[in-house]
Amino acid sequence: MGIGDKFDALKDKAKEALGEHGDKADQGVDKAGDFVDGRTDGKYSEQIDKGQEKAKEGLNRFGQQ
C-alpha cells in the first residue's frame, strides 16, 4: 500500500465521519470562530463570520462527495 492509497483511505474515513457527525464539525467551526472573535475583541467579527460560513460550506461539500 503506497502513500496515495493511505491518503485515499484517510480521505474516505474523513468523509464518512463528516457524513455521520457533520453537525459536530459545524459546532467546532462555530466554537473556534467565537474563540477568535473573543480574542480580537470583536474587531474582525464580520470577517470571522464569513470564514465560518465558508468553512462549513467546504466541510459539507467534502462530506457529500
N, C-alpha and C positions, 0 to 999 in steps of 0.2 A: 504494500500500500504506500503510494507516494504522498508527498506533501499536498498535492492537488486533491487527492482522494480524501485525505484527512480534513482539508478545508471544506470540501463539499459535505462531508458528514457533519461537521460542526455547524455549517450553514443550515443544513436540514434540521438539526436539533434546535437551533435558534428560531427557525420559522415555526416549528411545532410548538415551542414554548410560547411564542408570541400569539399563536392561534389560540392556545389554551388560557393564557394569562395576559392578554393584551390590556385588560383594564388595570392590572397591577403595573404594567410598563408605563401606561399613561399617568398613573398616580405618581410613579417615580419621577417622570419628567416634570410634573407639576411641583412636586416637593423640591426638586433640585432648582427649578426656576424661582420658586418662592424663597429658597435659601439665598440665592444670588441676589435677588431683589432686596432682601433684607440687609444683606451685607453692603449693598451700594446705596442704602437709604432711599430706595425707590427712584433713584436718579435715572435709571435705564429701564423703567417698568415697561414702556411700550415696546422696546426692542426685545426684552426678555419674553414678553407675551407672544410676540411674533415668532421668536425662536422656539418657544414651547409648542406652538401650533405646528410649525414646520417639522419639528422632531416627531411629534405624534403622527402627523401625516406620513412621514417616512417610515416609521415603525409599522404603521397599519398597512402600508403598501407592501413592505417587506414580508409581513406575516401572511398576506393574502396571495403571494406568488406561488 
